[in-house]
Amino acid sequence: MPFTPRVSRVWSLKGRRGQRFIEAPGDNRKVYGFGLVDWRNGWFDGRIATGRTADVFCDQVRAAVARSKARGRVAMIMADNLKTHTAHGSLLVRSMLTDLSDQLSLVYTPAYDPDANRIEWLWRISRRIVTHNHHRTDFEVLRASARTHFETLSQSPDDLLRHIGSPFAPDKHPTQSQALAA
């Protein structure tokens, strides 16, 4: 979620050497969203961090494992092959996988494959709602918008399930028999 616009130069008649720099408002600070979704019931754990670091990923995985353990289940988590999500790329992840080997099954999907990793569908919506075509004068306002969005997702599991295309998402419009049963 970058705070600055992407434009930094424009073309001029003199070619590449003649490009002029344009002052862009803001700065280059960024925040990254991490998310974990239970695609059966819409439970969502959204976190914001200053970088794509393994510690945030490990904290989320441990929270999901604790949730599954409390329900008497083994946690099965799908993650992309981002270096900070793999045992090969992070000592912290390697240690976590060793500690939780009997309580966790971690499945890796290809990077940026929205069909294999449905949370990518959620990020499309999150970017549209939080960052695209929104002008903010302060970085903290952007961060607050992201937090508010994550809280909204947590409070509306049915909508979240629809966003990720879960087969467990309730129909938006109940059938006549469902309406009569209610």
Secondary structure, DSSP 8 states (H G I E B T S, - for coil): -BSS-S--EE--TT-GGG-EE---SS---B-EEEEEE-TTT--EEEEEESS--HHHHHHHHHHHHHHHHHTT--EEEEEE--GGGSTTT-HHHHHHHHHTTTTEEEEEE-TT-TTT-THHHHHHHHHHHHTTT---S-HHHHHHHHHHHHHHHHH-HHHHHHHTT-TT---SS--HHHHHH-
